[in-house]
Amino acid sequence: MSINIGNEGSILTIYKDEKGRYKTYIKGTETQEDGEVKDIFMSKKVQFKKGVEIKNRSKIEVIKGWISCYRIQTDELTEE
């Protein structure tokens, strides 16, 4: 699955956890076996150049952004 996150420009909220790691949440769609299209939300790790620090819940604009991802069953995930 691939997602276009800013053909012209998109505003993303960046979250910073207590360990200083950044992530954002992206909404996508997934077609079920019965043909129904379902909304899904993904958490994506975000990295910045060395020395760049931003506050929790900062908003950034992404211009011409694109990501590729794959589906992992949620019961297989751990915090580690």
Backbone hydrogen bonds, N-H to C=O, Kabsch-Sander energy under -0.5 kcal/mol:
donor,donor_aa,acceptor,acceptor_aa,energy
3,I,67,I,-2.5
5,I,3,I,-0.7
5,I,65,G,-1.4
6,G,65,G,-0.7
10,S,62,V,-2.3
12,L,10,S,-0.6
12,L,60,I,-2.8
14,I,12,L,-0.5
14,I,58,S,-3.4
15,Y,13,T,-0.5
15,Y,23,K,-3.2
17,D,21,R,-2.5
20,G,17,D,-2.0
22,Y,46,V,-0.6
23,K,15,Y,-2.1
24,T,44,K,-2.1
26,I,42,M,-2.8
28,G,40,I,-3.0
30,E,38,K,-2.3
32,Q,30,E,-0.6
32,Q,36,E,-3.4
35,G,32,Q,-1.9
38,K,30,E,-3.0
38,K,36,E,-0.5
40,I,28,G,-2.5
42,M,26,I,-2.9
44,K,24,T,-3.0
44,K,42,M,-0.5
46,V,22,Y,-2.1
52,V,49,K,-2.1
53,E,51,G,-0.6
57,R,14,I,-1.3
58,S,14,I,-1.2
58,S,55,K,-1.2
60,I,12,L,-2.7
62,V,10,S,-3.3
62,V,60,I,-0.5
63,I,61,E,-0.5
64,K,6,G,-2.9
64,K,62,V,-0.5
67,I,3,I,-2.3
69,C,1,M,-2.7
76,E,73,Q,-1.9
77,L,74,T,-1.2
